[in-house]
Amino acid sequence: MIKTFESEWRKEYTSSRGLKKNNGERDMGKIDEVRLGFETAYIDGSVVSNNIYRPEFVSNNHKAGKKVFSSIEDELLACDSF
């Protein structure tokens, strides 16, 4: 088995945090999900992460009908708290 940064990081992070494991796999917390999303977006595009935790570039594009304000408004309408 080839050791990767990700597998080593997971092992170290899991043991240092004492995270619970289910069937040999540790529970993925939101912090881990966000970190993996940033890693996918900014460091290594081959890292597997959930799309909802990846940052997205937002810009005004009048031809496509996209506006930064509309994107922010949509996110605020969809969130539970702010």
Backbone atoms as SQL, in Angstrom:
CREATE TABLE atoms (id INTEGER PRIMARY KEY, chain TEXT, resi INTEGER, resn TEXT, atom TEXT, x REAL, y REAL, z REAL);
INSERT INTO atoms VALUES
  (1, 'A', 1, 'MET', 'N', 0.836, -1.180, 0.000),
  (2, 'A', 1, 'MET', 'CA', 0.000, 0.000, 0.000),
  (3, 'A', 1, 'MET', 'C', 0.881, 1.243, 0.000),
  (4, 'A', 2, 'ILE', 'N', 0.565, 2.170, -0.860),
  (5, 'A', 2, 'ILE', 'CA', 1.321, 3.413, -0.949),
  (6, 'A', 2, 'ILE', 'C', 0.766, 4.394, 0.073),
  (7, 'A', 3, 'LYS', 'N', 1.665, 4.961, 0.864),
  (8, 'A', 3, 'LYS', 'CA', 1.243, 5.954, 1.836),
  (9, 'A', 3, 'LYS', 'C', 1.085, 7.299, 1.138),
  (10, 'A', 4, 'THR', 'N', 0.005, 7.940, 1.400),
  (11, 'A', 4, 'THR', 'CA', -0.228, 9.265, 0.842),
  (12, 'A', 4, 'THR', 'C', -0.367, 10.256, 1.975),
  (13, 'A', 5, 'PHE', 'N', -0.234, 11.510, 1.635),
  (14, 'A', 5, 'PHE', 'CA', -0.426, 12.559, 2.626),
  (15, 'A', 5, 'PHE', 'C', -1.796, 12.422, 3.265),
  (16, 'A', 6, 'GLU', 'N', -2.798, 12.183, 2.445),
  (17, 'A', 6, 'GLU', 'CA', -4.173, 12.096, 2.937),
  (18, 'A', 6, 'GLU', 'C', -4.334, 10.960, 3.937),
  (19, 'A', 7, 'SER', 'N', -3.832, 9.770, 3.604),
  (20, 'A', 7, 'SER', 'CA', -4.010, 8.636, 4.509),
  (21, 'A', 7, 'SER', 'C', -3.239, 8.847, 5.807),
  (22, 'A', 8, 'GLU', 'N', -2.039, 9.409, 5.717),
  (23, 'A', 8, 'GLU', 'CA', -1.255, 9.687, 6.915),
  (24, 'A', 8, 'GLU', 'C', -1.922, 10.762, 7.760),
  (25, 'A', 9, 'TRP', 'N', -2.439, 11.791, 7.103),
  (26, 'A', 9, 'TRP', 'CA', -3.104, 12.870, 7.826),
  (27, 'A', 9, 'TRP', 'C', -4.334, 12.337, 8.547),
  (28, 'A', 10, 'ARG', 'N', -5.131, 11.516, 7.844),
  (29, 'A', 10, 'ARG', 'CA', -6.337, 10.956, 8.457),
  (30, 'A', 10, 'ARG', 'C', -5.987, 10.128, 9.694),
  (31, 'A', 11, 'LYS', 'N', -4.952, 9.294, 9.574),
  (32, 'A', 11, 'LYS', 'CA', -4.559, 8.442, 10.683),
  (33, 'A', 11, 'LYS', 'C', -4.115, 9.299, 11.876),
  (34, 'A', 12, 'GLU', 'N', -3.287, 10.281, 11.613),
  (35, 'A', 12, 'GLU', 'CA', -2.785, 11.145, 12.678),
  (36, 'A', 12, 'GLU', 'C', -3.909, 11.979, 13.288),
  (37, 'A', 13, 'TYR', 'N', -4.755, 12.549, 12.451),
  (38, 'A', 13, 'TYR', 'CA', -5.849, 13.397, 12.923),
  (39, 'A', 13, 'TYR', 'C', -6.840, 12.588, 13.748),
  (40, 'A', 14, 'THR', 'N', -7.168, 11.396, 13.280),
  (41, 'A', 14, 'THR', 'CA', -8.112, 10.539, 13.978),
  (42, 'A', 14, 'THR', 'C', -7.581, 10.156, 15.350),
  (43, 'A', 15, 'SER', 'N', -6.330, 9.738, 15.411),
  (44, 'A', 15, 'SER', 'CA', -5.781, 9.305, 16.689),
  (45, 'A', 15, 'SER', 'C', -5.599, 10.484, 17.642),
  (46, 'A', 16, 'SER', 'N', -5.234, 11.645, 17.124),
  (47, 'A', 16, 'SER', 'CA', -5.022, 12.798, 17.997),
  (48, 'A', 16, 'SER', 'C', -6.331, 13.363, 18.526),
  (49, 'A', 17, 'ARG', 'N', -7.419, 13.200, 17.775),
  (50, 'A', 17, 'ARG', 'CA', -8.717, 13.724, 18.191),
  (51, 'A', 17, 'ARG', 'C', -9.575, 12.684, 18.898),
  (52, 'A', 18, 'GLY', 'N', -9.164, 11.430, 18.838),
  (53, 'A', 18, 'GLY', 'CA', -9.944, 10.379, 19.471),
  (54, 'A', 18, 'GLY', 'C', -11.324, 10.224, 18.849),
  (55, 'A', 19, 'LEU', 'N', -11.412, 10.389, 17.542),
  (56, 'A', 19, 'LEU', 'CA', -12.704, 10.308, 16.866),
  (57, 'A', 19, 'LEU', 'C', -13.213, 8.876, 16.837),
  (58, 'A', 20, 'LYS', 'N', -14.525, 8.739, 16.954),
  (59, 'A', 20, 'LYS', 'CA', -15.142, 7.418, 16.929),
  (60, 'A', 20, 'LYS', 'C', -15.085, 6.825, 15.527),
  (61, 'A', 21, 'LYS', 'N', -15.025, 5.520, 15.484),
  (62, 'A', 21, 'LYS', 'CA', -14.989, 4.832, 14.194),
  (63, 'A', 21, 'LYS', 'C', -16.199, 3.924, 14.067),
  (64, 'A', 22, 'ASN', 'N', -16.701, 3.792, 12.853),
  (65, 'A', 22, 'ASN', 'CA', -17.795, 2.867, 12.546),
  (66, 'A', 22, 'ASN', 'C', -17.293, 1.864, 11.527),
  (67, 'A', 23, 'ASN', 'N', -17.293, 0.590, 11.874),
  (68, 'A', 23, 'ASN', 'CA', -16.848, -0.476, 10.965),
  (69, 'A', 23, 'ASN', 'C', -15.462, -0.200, 10.393),
  (70, 'A', 24, 'GLY', 'N', -14.559, 0.298, 11.213),
  (71, 'A', 24, 'GLY', 'CA', -13.198, 0.546, 10.770),
  (72, 'A', 24, 'GLY', 'C', -12.991, 1.885, 10.094),
  (73, 'A', 25, 'GLU', 'N', -14.058, 2.608, 9.801),
  (74, 'A', 25, 'GLU', 'CA', -13.948, 3.922, 9.168),
  (75, 'A', 25, 'GLU', 'C', -14.288, 4.983, 10.202),
  (76, 'A', 26, 'ARG', 'N', -13.580, 6.090, 10.181),
  (77, 'A', 26, 'ARG', 'CA', -13.893, 7.141, 11.141),
  (78, 'A', 26, 'ARG', 'C', -14.986, 8.039, 10.594),
  (79, 'A', 27, 'ASP', 'N', -15.713, 8.661, 11.497),
  (80, 'A', 27, 'ASP', 'CA', -16.764, 9.592, 11.105),
  (81, 'A', 27, 'ASP', 'C', -16.123, 10.852, 10.533),
  (82, 'A', 28, 'MET', 'N', -16.649, 11.317, 9.411),
  (83, 'A', 28, 'MET', 'CA', -16.126, 12.510, 8.764),
  (84, 'A', 28, 'MET', 'C', -16.864, 13.718, 9.306),
  (85, 'A', 29, 'GLY', 'N', -16.156, 14.594, 10.016),
  (86, 'A', 29, 'GLY', 'CA', -16.763, 15.789, 10.570),
  (87, 'A', 29, 'GLY', 'C', -16.828, 16.907, 9.539),
  (88, 'A', 30, 'LYS', 'N', -17.593, 17.919, 9.851),
  (89, 'A', 30, 'LYS', 'CA', -17.739, 19.047, 8.920),
  (90, 'A', 30, 'LYS', 'C', -16.413, 19.748, 8.674),
  (91, 'A', 31, 'ILE', 'N', -15.582, 19.848, 9.701),
  (92, 'A', 31, 'ILE', 'CA', -14.278, 20.489, 9.526),
  (93, 'A', 31, 'ILE', 'C', -13.449, 19.708, 8.516),
  (94, 'A', 32, 'ASP', 'N', -13.487, 18.395, 8.616),
  (95, 'A', 32, 'ASP', 'CA', -12.762, 17.551, 7.661),
  (96, 'A', 32, 'ASP', 'C', -13.310, 17.738, 6.252),
  (97, 'A', 33, 'GLU', 'N', -14.625, 17.809, 6.139),
  (98, 'A', 33, 'GLU', 'CA', -15.263, 17.975, 4.825),
  (99, 'A', 33, 'GLU', 'C', -14.851, 19.304, 4.185),
  (100, 'A', 34, 'VAL', 'N', -14.865, 20.367, 4.974),
  (101, 'A', 34, 'VAL', 'CA', -14.473, 21.682, 4.467),
  (102, 'A', 34, 'VAL', 'C', -13.002, 21.675, 4.064),
  (103, 'A', 35, 'ARG', 'N', -12.152, 21.074, 4.908),
  (104, 'A', 35, 'ARG', 'CA', -10.722, 21.004, 4.599),
  (105, 'A', 35, 'ARG', 'C', -10.478, 20.247, 3.297),
  (106, 'A', 36, 'LEU', 'N', -11.175, 19.128, 3.115),
  (107, 'A', 36, 'LEU', 'CA', -11.014, 18.364, 1.881),
  (108, 'A', 36, 'LEU', 'C', -11.517, 19.160, 0.675),
  (109, 'A', 37, 'GLY', 'N', -12.601, 19.912, 0.855),
  (110, 'A', 37, 'GLY', 'CA', -13.109, 20.754, -0.224),
  (111, 'A', 37, 'GLY', 'C', -12.090, 21.801, -0.651),
  (112, 'A', 38, 'PHE', 'N', -11.454, 22.457, 0.328),
  (113, 'A', 38, 'PHE', 'CA', -10.418, 23.440, 0.012),
  (114, 'A', 38, 'PHE', 'C', -9.204, 22.777, -0.635),
  (115, 'A', 39, 'GLU', 'N', -8.851, 21.608, -0.133),
  (116, 'A', 39, 'GLU', 'CA', -7.700, 20.904, -0.711),
  (117, 'A', 39, 'GLU', 'C', -7.974, 20.555, -2.173),
  (118, 'A', 40, 'THR', 'N', -9.180, 20.088, -2.465),
  (119, 'A', 40, 'THR', 'CA', -9.550, 19.763, -3.845),
  (120, 'A', 40, 'THR', 'C', -9.489, 21.004, -4.729),
  (121, 'A', 41, 'ALA', 'N', -10.027, 22.109, -4.230),
  (122, 'A', 41, 'ALA', 'CA', -10.117, 23.330, -5.032),
  (123, 'A', 41, 'ALA', 'C', -8.772, 24.022, -5.227),
  (124, 'A', 42, 'TYR', 'N', -7.938, 24.059, -4.201),
  (125, 'A', 42, 'TYR', 'CA', -6.741, 24.897, -4.254),
  (126, 'A', 42, 'TYR', 'C', -5.412, 24.155, -4.304),
  (127, 'A', 43, 'ILE', 'N', -5.388, 22.880, -3.908),
  (128, 'A', 43, 'ILE', 'CA', -4.102, 22.190, -3.816),
  (129, 'A', 43, 'ILE', 'C', -3.997, 21.037, -4.795),
  (130, 'A', 44, 'ASP', 'N', -4.952, 20.118, -4.726),
  (131, 'A', 44, 'ASP', 'CA', -4.870, 18.893, -5.532),
  (132, 'A', 44, 'ASP', 'C', -6.258, 18.509, -6.016),
  (133, 'A', 45, 'GLY', 'N', -6.538, 18.750, -7.270),
  (134, 'A', 45, 'GLY', 'CA', -7.842, 18.479, -7.841),
  (135, 'A', 45, 'GLY', 'C', -8.236, 17.017, -7.849),
  (136, 'A', 46, 'SER', 'N', -7.294, 16.122, -7.578),
  (137, 'A', 46, 'SER', 'CA', -7.623, 14.695, -7.579),
  (138, 'A', 46, 'SER', 'C', -8.122, 14.209, -6.222),
  (139, 'A', 47, 'VAL', 'N', -8.066, 15.061, -5.195),
  (140, 'A', 47, 'VAL', 'CA', -8.558, 14.687, -3.868),
  (141, 'A', 47, 'VAL', 'C', -10.082, 14.596, -3.925),
  (142, 'A', 48, 'VAL', 'N', -10.625, 13.510, -3.437),
  (143, 'A', 48, 'VAL', 'CA', -12.066, 13.296, -3.449),
  (144, 'A', 48, 'VAL', 'C', -12.699, 14.086, -2.306),
  (145, 'A', 49, 'SER', 'N', -13.681, 14.914, -2.658),
  (146, 'A', 49, 'SER', 'CA', -14.395, 15.681, -1.642),
  (147, 'A', 49, 'SER', 'C', -15.817, 15.947, -2.117),
  (148, 'A', 50, 'ASN', 'N', -16.649, 16.312, -1.182),
  (149, 'A', 50, 'ASN', 'CA', -18.046, 16.593, -1.465),
  (150, 'A', 50, 'ASN', 'C', -18.167, 17.955, -2.160),
  (151, 'A', 51, 'ASN', 'N', -18.935, 18.025, -3.239),
  (152, 'A', 51, 'ASN', 'CA', -19.096, 19.266, -3.998),
  (153, 'A', 51, 'ASN', 'C', -19.613, 20.427, -3.169),
  (154, 'A', 52, 'ILE', 'N', -20.462, 20.144, -2.189),
  (155, 'A', 52, 'ILE', 'CA', -21.042, 21.249, -1.420),
  (156, 'A', 52, 'ILE', 'C', -20.020, 21.944, -0.534),
  (157, 'A', 53, 'TYR', 'N', -18.866, 21.333, -0.304),
  (158, 'A', 53, 'TYR', 'CA', -17.827, 21.944, 0.518),
  (159, 'A', 53, 'TYR', 'C', -16.698, 22.558, -0.296),
  (160, 'A', 54, 'ARG', 'N', -16.828, 22.562, -1.594),
  (161, 'A', 54, 'ARG', 'CA', -15.814, 23.184, -2.448),
  (162, 'A', 54, 'ARG', 'C', -16.188, 24.640, -2.713),
  (163, 'A', 55, 'PRO', 'N', -15.222, 25.548, -2.619),
  (164, 'A', 55, 'PRO', 'CA', -15.530, 26.946, -2.921),
  (165, 'A', 55, 'PRO', 'C', -15.880, 27.112, -4.396),
  (166, 'A', 56, 'GLU', 'N', -16.663, 28.122, -4.674),
  (167, 'A', 56, 'GLU', 'CA', -17.122, 28.349, -6.032),
  (168, 'A', 56, 'GLU', 'C', -16.855, 29.807, -6.412),
  (169, 'A', 57, 'PHE', 'N', -16.342, 30.027, -7.587),
  (170, 'A', 57, 'PHE', 'CA', -16.095, 31.384, -8.061),
  (171, 'A', 57, 'PHE', 'C', -17.421, 32.004, -8.490),
  (172, 'A', 58, 'VAL', 'N', -17.688, 33.187, -7.983),
  (173, 'A', 58, 'VAL', 'CA', -18.928, 33.882, -8.304),
  (174, 'A', 58, 'VAL', 'C', -18.571, 35.227, -8.920),
  (175, 'A', 59, 'SER', 'N', -19.186, 35.520, -10.055),
  (176, 'A', 59, 'SER', 'CA', -18.935, 36.809, -10.709),
  (177, 'A', 59, 'SER', 'C', -20.204, 37.296, -11.394),
  (178, 'A', 60, 'ASN', 'N', -20.233, 38.583, -11.672),
  (179, 'A', 60, 'ASN', 'CA', -21.350, 39.143, -12.423),
  (180, 'A', 60, 'ASN', 'C', -21.171, 38.793, -13.897),
  (181, 'A', 61, 'ASN', 'N', -22.215, 38.251, -14.496),
  (182, 'A', 61, 'ASN', 'CA', -22.193, 37.928, -15.912),
  (183, 'A', 61, 'ASN', 'C', -23.580, 38.250, -16.461),
  (184, 'A', 62, 'HIS', 'N', -23.723, 39.466, -16.978),
  (185, 'A', 62, 'HIS', 'CA', -25.047, 39.905, -17.417),
  (186, 'A', 62, 'HIS', 'C', -25.591, 39.091, -18.584),
  (187, 'A', 63, 'LYS', 'N', -24.719, 38.539, -19.414),
  (188, 'A', 63, 'LYS', 'CA', -25.180, 37.723, -20.544),
  (189, 'A', 63, 'LYS', 'C', -25.820, 36.420, -20.076),
  (190, 'A', 64, 'ALA', 'N', -25.245, 35.822, -19.036),
  (191, 'A', 64, 'ALA', 'CA', -25.779, 34.566, -18.504),
  (192, 'A', 64, 'ALA', 'C', -26.822, 34.816, -17.412),
  (193, 'A', 65, 'GLY', 'N', -27.016, 36.079, -17.059),
  (194, 'A', 65, 'GLY', 'CA', -27.994, 36.415, -16.028),
  (195, 'A', 65, 'GLY', 'C', -27.547, 36.082, -14.620),
  (196, 'A', 66, 'LYS', 'N', -26.234, 35.980, -14.406),
  (197, 'A', 66, 'LYS', 'CA', -25.708, 35.669, -13.077),
  (198, 'A', 66, 'LYS', 'C', -25.191, 36.940, -12.421),
  (199, 'A', 67, 'LYS', 'N', -25.561, 37.104, -11.153),
  (200, 'A', 67, 'LYS', 'CA', -25.102, 38.248, -10.385),
  (201, 'A', 67, 'LYS', 'C', -24.588, 37.772, -9.042),
  (202, 'A', 68, 'VAL', 'N', -23.555, 38.423, -8.542),
  (203, 'A', 68, 'VAL', 'CA', -22.995, 38.067, -7.241),
  (204, 'A', 68, 'VAL', 'C', -24.071, 38.206, -6.171),
  (205, 'A', 69, 'PHE', 'N', -24.810, 39.296, -6.216),
  (206, 'A', 69, 'PHE', 'CA', -25.850, 39.526, -5.221),
  (207, 'A', 69, 'PHE', 'C', -26.873, 38.392, -5.214),
  (208, 'A', 70, 'SER', 'N', -27.289, 37.925, -6.374),
  (209, 'A', 70, 'SER', 'CA', -28.266, 36.832, -6.459),
  (210, 'A', 70, 'SER', 'C', -27.708, 35.543, -5.866),
  (211, 'A', 71, 'SER', 'N', -26.429, 35.280, -6.093),
  (212, 'A', 71, 'SER', 'CA', -25.802, 34.079, -5.542),
  (213, 'A', 71, 'SER', 'C', -25.774, 34.133, -4.017),
  (214, 'A', 72, 'ILE', 'N', -25.437, 35.302, -3.467),
  (215, 'A', 72, 'ILE', 'CA', -25.418, 35.463, -2.010),
  (216, 'A', 72, 'ILE', 'C', -26.831, 35.323, -1.452),
  (217, 'A', 73, 'GLU', 'N', -27.786, 35.946, -2.104),
  (218, 'A', 73, 'GLU', 'CA', -29.171, 35.877, -1.663),
  (219, 'A', 73, 'GLU', 'C', -29.677, 34.430, -1.672),
  (220, 'A', 74, 'ASP', 'N', -29.368, 33.666, -2.711),
  (221, 'A', 74, 'ASP', 'CA', -29.782, 32.261, -2.792),
  (222, 'A', 74, 'ASP', 'C', -29.206, 31.445, -1.639),
  (223, 'A', 75, 'GLU', 'N', -27.929, 31.673, -1.328),
  (224, 'A', 75, 'GLU', 'CA', -27.289, 30.938, -0.232),
  (225, 'A', 75, 'GLU', 'C', -27.915, 31.302, 1.111),
  (226, 'A', 76, 'LEU', 'N', -28.201, 32.585, 1.308),
  (227, 'A', 76, 'LEU', 'CA', -28.817, 33.009, 2.562),
  (228, 'A', 76, 'LEU', 'C', -30.232, 32.447, 2.727),
  (229, 'A', 77, 'LEU', 'N', -30.964, 32.363, 1.629),
  (230, 'A', 77, 'LEU', 'CA', -32.315, 31.791, 1.689),
  (231, 'A', 77, 'LEU', 'C', -32.289, 30.301, 1.996),
  (232, 'A', 78, 'ALA', 'N', -31.215, 29.625, 1.602),
  (233, 'A', 78, 'ALA', 'CA', -31.113, 28.180, 1.794),
  (234, 'A', 78, 'ALA', 'C', -30.525, 27.791, 3.155),
  (235, 'A', 79, 'CYS', 'N', -29.897, 28.732, 3.870),
  (236, 'A', 79, 'CYS', 'CA', -29.231, 28.374, 5.130),
  (237, 'A', 79, 'CYS', 'C', -30.210, 28.364, 6.301),
  (238, 'A', 80, 'ASP', 'N', -29.832, 27.639, 7.341),
  (239, 'A', 80, 'ASP', 'CA', -30.657, 27.539, 8.539),
  (240, 'A', 80, 'ASP', 'C', -30.418, 28.713, 9.491),
  (241, 'A', 81, 'SER', 'N', -29.187, 29.212, 9.515),
  (242, 'A', 81, 'SER', 'CA', -28.855, 30.329, 10.393),
  (243, 'A', 81, 'SER', 'C', -27.680, 31.083, 9.819),
  (244, 'A', 82, 'PHE', 'N', -27.505, 32.305, 10.300),
  (245, 'A', 82, 'PHE', 'CA', -26.398, 33.130, 9.833),
  (246, 'A', 82, 'PHE', 'C', -25.882, 33.955, 10.964);
